[in-house]
């Protein structure tokens, strides 16, 4: 059947309507395309479809530069212009507030990321060892099968060929040692410090540590090589320990004018240039003063804690990961600023921390638990900046904050992840008077 692609959806598919009114999620479509499709799944009021022919291309359709696009699941929108990507991400955030949060929010258009390729400071690849051969790559979109990759255009130009170099090094190691127990391979690279780190996520067991240190450092010019020991399913990331094979054992980056040290298990924004803009936006939104007591919830390695501590009178940072806490303490020390670091579950620790003037929250994709939202509202913070990587959970939590006495002051989309459907958002809430 023939349809016109209307928009892009969170998740990566394009959206069209069938003649019978049902919504079709079409893989590979671009807004404005006129296409022939065939259905691949029928879910009643909605269907999944694939394009069999592009009858008329949209003006927003562009040629994807990556040879793996369409099979690799890392990018979904390389065929869509940057302008259309930004518009889609802005609308996705707005729609989430309207449909899920039942709130009206004027979303500031997505803040563009520059450059649109080569922007990632980290890429993590899936690793497979089959019949003595090592392969690394990314999963096919929507599948668990691996697409072997030799080059990734999302890495800075000097390191785009690192996947192929790592494969050669790992095959050499495997040939000399046998199975390495590999699960994932992480590459972190900083244009600002020149630091490159390779992180091998493996099962516990025998490992050629000295050989791996030399071979991997030589392969990609790594200044740090670490082995992260993982127990259980890799998705759970149950880290049993970290072994430093070469260098200092952590990666460094400069963010918002501060040098940050990040260990392999710790989260850090993957787009440094766009993260600078994100930090500036949050600081401008909450406007911390010297007399303010500020909460940084889900503080991580200090993305917001460090700059907040240089402006506010008192900062309390709450974080649950022991690896991130160690990084956070080190980063505060390096910056010459102080904050009280509270380790533990946010919902459990927050009620005992008293009242705050301001709060910054940057939770995981799953958002904030109801009891934690209640405790956050009970702090009495006059303004809350909520940083989110998932529009749906942000909108859900915004509705809870509205019930608890807060109103939406602003919502801004930030395009930290060009060529993908992912979008970072900053929602600022102010406490209603009376």
C-alpha positions as CSV (number, residue, x, y, z in Angstrom):
1,X,0.0,0.0,0.0
2,X,1.1,3.6,-0.6
3,X,1.4,6.0,2.3
4,X,3.0,9.4,3.2
5,X,5.4,9.5,6.1
6,X,4.1,12.1,8.5
7,X,6.6,12.2,11.4
8,X,9.3,10.4,13.4
9,X,8.6,8.5,16.6
10,X,10.6,7.9,19.8
11,X,12.2,4.5,19.2
12,X,13.4,5.4,15.7
13,X,10.5,4.4,13.3
14,X,8.6,6.8,11.1
15,X,4.9,7.3,11.4
16,X,2.2,7.1,8.7
17,X,-1.5,6.4,8.6
18,X,-3.2,3.7,6.6
19,X,-6.5,4.3,4.7
20,X,-8.4,2.6,7.5
21,X,-7.0,5.2,10.0
22,X,-4.6,2.9,11.8
23,X,-1.1,4.1,12.7
24,X,1.8,2.5,10.8
25,X,5.3,2.5,12.3
26,X,7.6,2.4,9.2
27,X,11.3,1.5,9.6
28,X,13.5,3.8,7.5
29,X,11.0,6.4,6.6
30,X,11.6,10.2,6.5
31,X,8.9,12.9,7.0
32,X,7.5,13.8,3.6
33,X,8.4,10.6,1.9
34,X,5.8,9.0,-0.4
35,X,6.4,5.2,-0.1
36,X,5.1,1.8,-0.8
37,X,5.1,-0.4,2.3
38,X,4.3,-3.9,3.3
39,X,3.1,-4.9,6.8
40,X,5.5,-6.9,9.0
41,X,3.3,-7.1,12.1
42,X,-0.3,-6.3,13.0
43,X,-1.1,-5.2,16.5
44,X,-4.7,-4.1,15.9
45,X,-4.9,-0.3,16.1
46,X,-1.2,-0.1,15.0
47,X,0.9,-2.0,12.6
48,X,4.7,-2.3,11.8
49,X,5.8,-2.0,8.2
50,X,8.8,-1.8,6.0
51,X,9.4,0.2,2.8
52,X,9.4,-1.7,-0.5
53,X,9.8,1.4,-2.7
54,X,10.4,5.1,-2.2
55,X,8.0,6.6,-4.7
56,X,9.0,10.2,-3.9
57,X,11.8,11.2,-1.6
58,X,11.2,13.9,1.1
59,X,13.3,17.1,0.8
60,X,14.5,16.1,4.3
61,X,15.9,12.8,3.2
62,X,19.8,12.7,3.0
63,X,22.3,10.0,2.0
64,X,23.6,8.1,5.1
65,X,27.5,8.2,5.1
66,X,27.9,5.0,7.2
67,X,28.1,1.7,5.3
68,X,26.6,-0.1,8.3
69,X,23.5,2.1,8.4
70,X,20.3,0.1,8.1
71,X,21.8,-3.0,9.6
72,X,23.6,-1.7,12.7
73,X,21.3,-0.6,15.5
74,X,23.6,2.2,16.7
75,X,22.0,4.9,14.5
76,X,18.4,5.2,13.3
77,X,18.2,8.6,11.6
78,X,21.3,9.1,9.4
79,X,18.9,9.3,6.5
80,X,17.1,12.3,8.0
81,X,18.4,15.9,7.8
82,X,19.6,17.5,11.0
83,X,16.8,20.1,10.8
84,X,14.1,17.4,10.7
85,X,15.9,15.4,13.5
86,X,15.8,18.5,15.8
87,X,12.1,19.1,15.0
88,X,11.2,15.5,15.7
89,X,13.0,15.5,19.0
90,X,11.3,18.7,20.1
91,X,7.9,17.3,19.2
92,X,8.6,14.0,20.9
93,X,9.3,15.7,24.2
94,X,6.2,18.0,23.8
95,X,4.0,15.0,23.0
96,X,5.2,13.1,26.0
97,X,4.2,16.0,28.3
98,X,0.8,16.2,26.7
99,X,0.0,12.5,26.4
100,X,1.7,11.0,29.5
101,X,2.0,13.9,31.9
102,X,-1.3,15.5,30.9
103,X,0.6,18.8,31.1
104,X,0.9,21.7,28.6
105,X,4.6,22.6,28.1
106,X,6.1,24.8,25.4
107,X,9.3,22.9,24.6
108,X,12.2,25.1,23.5
109,X,13.4,23.7,20.1
110,X,16.2,21.2,20.4
111,X,19.6,22.7,21.1
112,X,21.8,21.4,18.2
113,X,25.0,19.4,18.7
114,X,28.1,20.2,16.8
115,X,29.5,18.3,15.1
116,X,26.8,15.9,14.0
117,X,29.3,13.1,13.5
118,X,32.5,12.3,15.5
119,X,30.8,13.7,18.6
120,X,30.9,10.7,20.9
121,X,33.6,10.4,23.6
122,X,32.6,6.8,24.2
123,X,31.4,3.9,22.2
124,X,30.8,0.5,23.7
125,X,30.8,-2.5,21.4
126,X,29.4,-6.0,21.9
127,X,32.1,-8.7,21.8
128,X,31.7,-12.3,20.7
129,X,34.1,-15.2,20.8
130,X,33.0,-18.0,18.4
131,X,35.3,-21.0,17.5
132,X,38.4,-19.1,18.6
133,X,37.5,-16.0,16.5
134,X,36.8,-12.6,18.2
135,X,34.3,-10.2,16.7
136,X,33.1,-6.8,17.9
137,X,30.3,-4.6,16.7
138,X,26.8,-3.5,17.6
139,X,23.6,-5.3,17.7
140,X,21.2,-5.3,14.8
141,X,18.3,-3.0,15.5
142,X,15.7,-4.8,17.6
143,X,17.8,-8.0,17.6
144,X,20.5,-9.6,19.7
145,X,22.6,-10.7,16.7
146,X,25.9,-8.8,16.1
147,X,26.9,-6.6,13.2
148,X,30.7,-6.7,13.0
149,X,32.1,-3.1,12.7
150,X,35.6,-2.0,11.6
151,X,34.9,1.7,11.7
152,X,32.4,4.0,13.6
153,X,31.7,7.5,12.3
154,X,30.4,8.6,15.7
155,X,33.9,8.5,17.2
156,X,36.3,11.4,16.7
157,X,38.0,11.1,13.3
158,X,41.4,10.0,14.7
159,X,39.7,7.0,16.4
160,X,37.0,6.0,13.9
161,X,39.1,3.0,12.8
162,X,39.7,1.9,16.4
163,X,37.1,-1.0,16.2
164,X,39.1,-2.7,13.4
165,X,42.4,-2.1,15.3
166,X,40.9,-3.7,18.4
167,X,39.6,-6.7,16.6
168,X,43.1,-7.4,15.3
169,X,44.6,-7.0,18.8
170,X,42.0,-9.2,20.5
171,X,42.4,-11.9,17.9
172,X,46.1,-11.9,18.5
173,X,45.5,-12.2,22.3
174,X,42.9,-14.9,21.8
175,X,45.2,-16.9,19.5
176,X,48.0,-16.8,22.1
177,X,45.9,-17.3,25.3
178,X,42.6,-18.9,24.3
179,X,39.2,-17.6,25.2
180,X,39.3,-14.2,26.9
181,X,35.7,-14.2,28.3
182,X,34.9,-11.0,26.5
183,X,31.4,-9.4,26.8
184,X,31.9,-5.8,25.8
185,X,34.7,-3.5,24.7
186,X,34.5,0.2,25.6
187,X,36.5,3.0,24.0
188,X,36.7,6.5,25.6
189,X,38.5,9.3,23.9
190,X,38.9,13.0,24.7
191,X,39.7,15.6,22.2
192,X,40.4,18.0,25.0
193,X,42.9,16.0,27.1
194,X,44.1,13.5,24.4
195,X,43.3,10.7,26.8
196,X,42.2,7.3,25.2
197,X,41.0,4.4,27.3
198,X,40.1,0.8,26.3
199,X,37.9,-1.1,28.8
200,X,37.5,-4.8,28.4
201,X,34.3,-6.1,30.1
202,X,34.9,-9.8,30.8
203,X,33.9,-12.7,33.0
204,X,36.2,-13.4,35.9
205,X,38.9,-16.0,35.1
206,X,42.5,-16.3,33.8
207,X,43.5,-13.4,31.6
208,X,46.8,-12.4,29.9
209,X,47.1,-9.1,31.7
210,X,50.6,-8.0,30.7
211,X,50.2,-9.0,27.1
212,X,46.7,-7.3,26.9
213,X,48.1,-4.1,28.3
214,X,50.8,-3.8,25.6
215,X,48.8,-5.1,22.7
216,X,45.8,-2.9,23.3
217,X,47.7,0.2,24.2
218,X,49.7,-0.2,20.9
219,X,46.6,-0.9,18.8
220,X,44.8,2.4,19.5
221,X,47.3,4.5,21.4
222,X,45.5,4.0,24.7
223,X,46.8,5.9,27.7
224,X,44.7,3.6,29.9
225,X,43.7,0.0,29.6
226,X,41.4,-1.6,32.2
227,X,39.6,-4.9,32.7
228,X,36.1,-4.7,34.2
229,X,35.1,-8.0,35.8
230,X,31.4,-8.7,35.5
231,X,29.2,-11.3,37.2
232,X,25.8,-12.3,35.9
233,X,24.1,-10.9,32.7
234,X,26.0,-8.1,31.1
235,X,22.9,-5.8,31.0
236,X,22.8,-5.8,34.8
237,X,26.4,-4.5,34.9
238,X,27.1,-6.2,38.3
239,X,30.8,-5.1,38.5
240,X,32.9,-7.4,40.7
241,X,36.1,-5.4,40.3
242,X,38.3,-3.4,38.0
243,X,41.8,-4.3,37.1
244,X,44.2,-1.6,35.9
245,X,46.3,-3.1,33.1
246,X,48.0,0.0,31.8
247,X,48.2,3.7,32.8
248,X,46.3,5.4,35.6
249,X,43.2,3.2,35.2
250,X,40.8,6.1,34.5
251,X,39.9,8.4,31.6
252,X,40.0,12.2,31.8
253,X,37.9,14.8,30.2
254,X,37.4,18.6,30.6
255,X,33.7,19.6,31.2
256,X,32.5,23.1,32.0
257,X,36.1,24.1,32.5
258,X,36.8,21.4,35.1
259,X,39.1,18.4,34.5
260,X,37.1,15.2,35.3
261,X,38.4,11.7,36.0
262,X,36.1,8.9,35.1
263,X,36.5,5.2,35.8
264,X,35.2,2.6,33.3
265,X,32.0,1.6,35.3
266,X,30.9,5.2,35.8
267,X,28.4,7.0,33.7
268,X,29.5,10.2,31.9
269,X,27.7,12.1,29.1
270,X,28.9,10.8,25.8
271,X,28.8,14.2,24.0
272,X,31.2,16.5,25.8
273,X,30.6,19.6,23.7
274,X,26.8,19.3,24.1
275,X,27.2,18.4,27.8
276,X,28.9,21.8,28.2
277,X,25.7,23.5,26.9
278,X,23.6,21.2,29.2
279,X,25.5,22.2,32.3
280,X,25.3,25.9,31.4
281,X,21.6,25.6,30.9
282,X,21.0,23.9,34.3
283,X,23.1,26.5,36.1
284,X,21.3,29.4,34.4
285,X,18.0,27.8,35.2
286,X,18.5,27.2,38.9
287,X,20.7,30.3,39.5
288,X,22.5,29.2,42.7
289,X,23.5,31.9,45.1
290,X,26.2,31.9,47.8
291,X,23.5,31.4,50.6
292,X,21.7,28.5,48.9
293,X,21.7,24.9,50.0
294,X,21.6,22.8,46.9
295,X,20.7,19.1,46.3
296,X,22.3,17.2,43.5
297,X,20.4,13.9,43.3
298,X,21.9,11.1,41.2
299,X,25.1,13.1,41.2
300,X,27.2,10.6,39.3
301,X,30.8,11.6,38.9
302,X,30.1,15.3,39.4
303,X,28.8,16.7,36.1
304,X,26.6,19.2,38.0
305,X,28.1,18.8,41.5
306,X,31.4,20.4,40.7
307,X,30.1,23.6,39.0
308,X,27.3,23.9,41.6
309,X,29.9,23.7,44.4
310,X,31.8,26.6,42.9
311,X,28.7,28.8,43.2
312,X,26.4,27.7,46.0
313,X,27.0,27.9,49.7
314,X,26.4,24.2,50.4
315,X,25.9,21.3,48.0
316,X,24.8,17.8,49.0
317,X,25.4,15.1,46.4
318,X,23.6,11.8,46.6
319,X,24.9,8.9,44.5
320,X,24.4,5.1,44.7
321,X,27.4,3.8,42.6
322,X,30.5,3.2,44.6
323,X,32.6,3.7,41.5
324,X,30.9,7.0,40.7
325,X,31.3,8.2,44.3
326,X,35.1,7.6,44.2
327,X,35.3,9.5,40.9
328,X,33.1,12.3,42.4
329,X,35.3,12.8,45.4
330,X,38.4,12.9,43.3
331,X,36.8,15.4,40.9
332,X,35.8,17.7,43.7
333,X,39.3,17.6,45.1
334,X,40.9,18.3,41.7
335,X,38.5,21.3,41.3
336,X,39.3,22.6,44.7
337,X,35.7,22.8,45.8
338,X,33.7,20.9,48.4
339,X,30.4,19.2,48.7
340,X,28.9,16.6,51.1
341,X,28.8,13.3,49.3
342,X,26.1,10.9,50.5
343,X,26.3,7.3,49.3
344,X,23.2,5.2,49.0
345,X,19.7,4.8,47.5
346,X,18.2,8.2,46.7
347,X,14.8,7.3,48.2
348,X,16.2,6.1,51.4
349,X,18.8,8.8,52.0
350,X,16.8,11.9,50.9
351,X,14.2,12.2,53.7
352,X,17.0,12.5,56.3
353,X,18.8,15.4,54.5
354,X,16.4,18.2,55.5
355,X,15.3,21.2,53.4
356,X,17.0,22.7,50.3
357,X,16.7,25.9,48.3
358,X,17.4,24.3,44.9
359,X,17.6,20.8,43.5
360,X,19.2,19.3,40.4
361,X,18.2,15.7,39.5
362,X,19.7,13.6,36.8
363,X,18.1,10.1,37.2
364,X,18.6,7.0,35.1
365,X,16.4,6.2,32.1
366,X,13.8,4.7,34.4
367,X,13.2,8.0,36.1
368,X,12.5,8.6,39.8
369,X,10.6,6.3,42.1
370,X,7.3,7.7,43.7
371,X,8.7,7.7,47.2
372,X,11.8,9.6,46.1
373,X,9.6,12.2,44.2
374,X,7.6,12.7,47.5
375,X,10.8,13.2,49.4
376,X,12.1,15.6,46.8
377,X,8.9,17.7,47.0
378,X,9.2,17.6,50.8
379,X,12.6,19.3,50.6
380,X,10.8,22.5,49.8
381,X,13.2,23.4,47.0
382,X,12.0,26.6,45.3
383,X,13.2,25.4,41.9
384,X,14.1,21.9,40.6
385,X,16.0,21.2,37.4
386,X,15.2,17.7,36.1
387,X,17.7,16.3,33.5
388,X,16.3,13.3,31.6
389,X,17.3,11.0,28.8
390,X,13.8,9.6,28.5
391,X,10.8,11.9,27.6
392,X,8.2,9.3,28.8
393,X,9.6,9.0,32.4
394,X,10.2,12.7,32.6
395,X,6.6,13.5,31.7
396,X,5.4,10.8,34.1
397,X,7.5,12.3,36.9
398,X,6.5,15.9,36.0
399,X,2.8,15.0,36.6
400,X,3.8,13.8,40.1
401,X,5.7,17.0,40.8
402,X,2.6,19.0,39.6
403,X,0.5,17.2,42.2
404,X,3.1,17.8,44.9
405,X,3.0,21.6,44.3
406,X,5.3,22.4,41.4
407,X,4.6,23.9,38.0
408,X,6.6,23.6,34.8
409,X,8.7,26.7,34.2
410,X,10.5,25.6,31.1
411,X,11.3,22.5,29.0
412,X,14.2,22.4,26.6
413,X,15.3,19.5,24.3
414,X,19.1,19.0,23.9
415,X,20.4,16.9,20.9
416,X,23.2,15.1,22.7
417,X,22.8,12.1,20.3
418,X,22.6,13.2,16.6
419,X,21.7,10.5,14.1
420,X,19.6,8.7,16.8
421,X,16.1,9.1,18.2
422,X,17.6,9.7,21.7
423,X,17.1,13.1,23.2
424,X,18.2,14.7,26.5
425,X,15.7,17.2,28.1
426,X,15.9,19.7,30.9
427,X,12.6,20.5,32.7
428,X,12.7,23.3,35.2
429,X,10.0,23.3,37.9
430,X,9.2,26.1,40.4
431,X,7.3,25.7,43.6
432,X,3.9,27.2,43.6
433,X,3.4,30.0,46.2
434,X,0.9,29.3,48.9
